[in-house]
Amino acid sequence: MNPIHVTAGYGTIYEDLAAGKITPELRETYVGLCRRQIEGDGVDAVILGCTVLPLVLAADDYPVPLIDTTRCHTEAIFEQAQR
């Protein structure tokens, strides 16, 4: 991934998403970033490695699997608690 994209992503995560500033333009920025990586670099999955990313990204946006790490962790915790 392009370092500029990573830097821009971190900035919007902390300055916008975590502060509840979710706009259609911001959503489109993230969707476009992921699509470029899928199409240009052959990415075969999108990993949402931050708790606020599911607020702007959805599985329907992509032709590859979307992995929500927050959901993965909560499901694993729930399964462990059931034992």
N, C-alpha and C positions, 0 to 999 in steps of 0.2 A: 504494500500500500504506500502511496505517495506520502512522504512526511508532512507535506503541507496539508493534506487532507486530515491526517491524524491530529495535527495541531489545531486546525479549525474545528474539528470535532470535539476536542477537549474543551475548547473555549465555549462552544455553544452548550455543551453539557452542563458546565458549572455556572455559566452566566445566564443561560436561558432556561433549559429544561428543569434543572434542579430548583430554579426560582419560580417555576410554573408558567413561564412565558413560552407557550406552545402556539405557534402560528402555522398556517398552511404553507407559508414560504419556508419555514424552518423544516417542516416535515418533508417538503419536496427536496430540500437540500440533502437530507439524509437518504431519502429514497434514491435520488440521483447518484449520490456517492456510491451506494451499494450496488446499484445497477451497473455503473461504470466498471466496478471491480469484477462483477459477475461476467459481464460481456467482454471486457478487455483483458482480464487476467485469468478467466476460466474458474473463478471461485465457485466451489460447489456447495457452499452453505454460508449463511450469514449468522454469526454468533453475536447475540446481544449481551455483551459483557459488562453492562452497567444497568443498574436498576431503573433508570429513567428512560432508557431507549424504547421499551415497549409502549411508552406513551406516544411515540411518533412513528414507529415501524410495525407493520403487520405482515403476517405470512402471505396474505393475498397480494402483496406488493412484488413478490419475487417468484421466479420459476425454480428456485432451489429451496431446500429446507431452511427455516428460520429457527434458531436455537436460542430460547430465552433462558439465560442462566439463572435468573431469579426463580423462574418457575421450576427449573430442574432442581435447584437447591431446596425449595419449599416442598416439592413432591418427595424428595429423598428424606427430608426431615420427617414429614408426615408418615412415610412408610416405616421409618425407623421407630417412630413413636408408637406405631401400631403393634410392634413385636413384643 
